[in-house]
Amino acid sequence: MSIILTDQDKTTLRTAAYGAVSLLAAADAAGSPHKVATEGSIALASATGPIGHVLAAKTKDIKLDGKSVAELADHVLPALTEAMNLLNKQDPAEADNFRSTVIVAVEAATRTHQSEPSPTLADMIRKITAALDAA
């Protein structure tokens, strides 16, 4: 099955994926947010298939503004659900690829901790997963 994504669809996918990593970094402000962001971004840049091409594109269309974690979450969590919805309509296998890519980025971002993630970080992981599964 071929997947056709508009520019807006691609922006949504990038915002959702990189936004998830940004949410984790923001939720880990007391830990190592730069390491979280770096590891998560590397994982996203390593994606394959059509999703990999979308995430690897060098664009300036990702808007991850927000003066608080809540403002960022208000933008990113719905984008995760929207991304899954639009991919499920066209190609469920590619939706699975996107979900897997985001989950790998989350796991990579949180592996920077010596022990389990903090309760705050663990809660953000649950919220990201719930947004992916809401589709």
C-alpha positions, 0 to 999 in steps of 0.5 A: 500500500502506498502512503500519501502525506500532505505537507500538513500531515508531515508537519503533524508527524514531525511535531508529534514525534519530536514533541514527544521527545521534547515532553520527556526532556521538559519532564526531566528538568531535574535530571539530564534534559539534554541527554534525553533530547539527544538520545530521543532525537537520535532514535527518531533520526534512525527511523526507516520507511516512509516515516523515517523519510518524514522525520529525517527531513530538514524543515522548520515546520515543527512548532514546539512552543510553550512556556510550561510542560502543560502548554507543550503537552496541550500541543503534542499529545493531540498531535500524537493521536492525530498522527496515528489516526491519519496513518491508520486511515492510509496504512495500518502497518505504517501507523505501527511503524510510527508508534514503534518509532516513537516508543523506541525514541521514548525508551532511548531518551529514558535510558539515560537514567541509571535507575528507573525514570522518576515518577514525573518522567514515568507519568509523561511516558504513560501520557505519550503512550496513551495518546498514541493508543487513543487512535 
